[in-house]
């Protein structure tokens, strides 16, 4: 159980860090972190970190395809969490 908690903390910290880095390099017009990598990290459990980062850094707020995918991932993870809590 602790391994899962450490994993989630780590993946969310990584996601927050990458979102912050992407915001920084976006301002400097340098090479960006691909959206597909941010969505993959969200899919692997980093969606809370991605959602928090959007609010903290005010980043990726107008990118509607990204936002739709992110909310779909977060909703699916929430549904899976509720199912796991119900049946485990």
C-alpha positions in Angstrom: 0.0 0.0 0.0 2.8 2.4 0.9 4.4 1.8 -2.4 1.3 2.9 -4.2 1.1 6.1 -2.1 4.8 6.8 -2.8 4.2 6.2 -6.5 1.3 8.6 -6.7 3.2 11.3 -4.8 6.1 10.8 -7.2 4.1 10.8 -10.4 2.2 13.9 -9.3 5.4 15.7 -8.2 6.9 14.9 -11.6 3.8 16.2 -13.4 3.7 19.4 -11.4 7.4 19.9 -12.2 7.0 19.3 -15.9 4.0 21.6 -16.1 6.1 24.3 -14.3 9.0 23.7 -16.6 6.7 23.9 -19.7 5.3 27.2 -18.5 8.8 28.6 -18.0 10.1 27.5 -21.4 6.9 28.7 -23.1 7.6 32.2 -21.8 11.1 32.0 -23.2 10.0 30.6 -26.5 12.1 27.5 -26.2 11.4 23.9 -26.8 8.3 22.7 -25.0 7.2 19.6 -23.2 4.9 17.7 -25.7 1.2 17.7 -24.6 1.1 13.9 -25.2 3.8 13.5 -22.4 1.7 15.5 -20.0 -1.4 13.5 -20.8 0.5 10.2 -20.5 1.7 11.2 -17.0 -1.8 12.1 -16.2 -3.0 8.8 -17.4 -0.4 7.0 -15.2 -1.9 8.7 -12.1 -0.7 12.3 -12.4 -4.0 13.9 -13.2 -4.4 15.6 -9.8 -0.9 17.1 -10.2 -1.8 18.3 -13.8 -5.1 19.8 -12.6 -3.3 21.5 -9.7 -0.6 22.8 -12.0 -3.1 24.3 -14.4 -4.4 26.4 -11.5 -1.0 27.2 -9.9 0.8 28.2 -13.1 -2.2 29.3 -15.1 -1.0 27.0 -17.8 -2.7 25.1 -20.6 -6.0 26.8 -19.8 -7.1 27.6 -23.4 -5.9 24.4 -25.1 -9.4 22.8 -25.4 -8.3 19.4 -26.8 -5.8 19.0 -23.9 -8.3 20.1 -21.3 -11.0 17.7 -22.6 -8.6 14.8 -22.6 -7.3 15.7 -19.1 -10.9 15.9 -17.7 -11.8 12.6 -19.4 -8.7 11.0 -17.8 -9.5 12.4 -14.4 -13.2 11.3 -14.6 -12.2 7.8 -15.6 -9.7 7.6 -12.7 -12.3 8.9 -10.2 -14.7 6.3 -11.4 -12.1 3.5 -11.1 -11.3 4.8 -7.6 -14.9 4.7 -6.6 -15.4 1.2 -8.0 -12.2 0.0 -6.2 -13.5 1.5 -2.9 -16.8 -0.2 -3.4 -15.6 -3.7 -4.2 -12.3 -4.0 -2.5 
